Amino acid sequence: MVTKRRFAAAILATLILVAVTASLFIVVHEADHDCIGEGCPICAVVAVCQNTLKTLSGALAVFAAIAASVCFAVILITGFNASLHNETPISLKVKLLD
């Protein structure tokens, strides 16, 4: 079950990467096309590609903010947990036979 999810996630990530790359190349390639005016099919395709890039860049910004928050929380929790750990003679396994 877990391998199916990982496989599906890998396929989805690959498709998103292909969509972003294709959109970028279409926008760059068709930037200086001979526009026929209103109803130009190339302008419509370029508009869809630009919309795709804007949408995915927004999602990427949200993902980056969440990842940064998680990393910050992990660093805080790790530091706080380390400060709570006190070393005692028992935890160091020191024999006090005096």
NORLINLIN-V807746 format. One record per backbone hydrogen bond with DSSP energy under -1.0 kcal/mol. NH is the residue of the N-H (numbers start at 1). CO is the residue of the C=O. Records with the same first field share a line. If there is no record, write none. Layout:
BEGIN
NH: CO, CO
END
This chain:
BEGIN
5: 1
6: 2
7: 3
8: 4
9: 5
10: 6
11: 7
12: 8
13: 9
14: 10
15: 11
16: 12
17: 13
18: 14
19: 15
20: 16
21: 17
22: 18
23: 19
24: 20
25: 21
26: 22
27: 23
28: 24
29: 25
30: 26
33: 30
35: 33
40: 37
44: 40
45: 41
46: 42
47: 43
48: 44
49: 45
50: 46
51: 47
52: 48
53: 49
54: 50
55: 51
56: 52
57: 53
58: 54
59: 55
60: 56
61: 57
62: 58
63: 59
64: 60
65: 61
66: 62
67: 63
68: 64
69: 65
70: 66
71: 67
72: 68
73: 69
74: 70
75: 71
76: 72
77: 73
78: 74
79: 75
80: 76
81: 77
82: 78
83: 79
84: 80
92: 88
94: 89
END
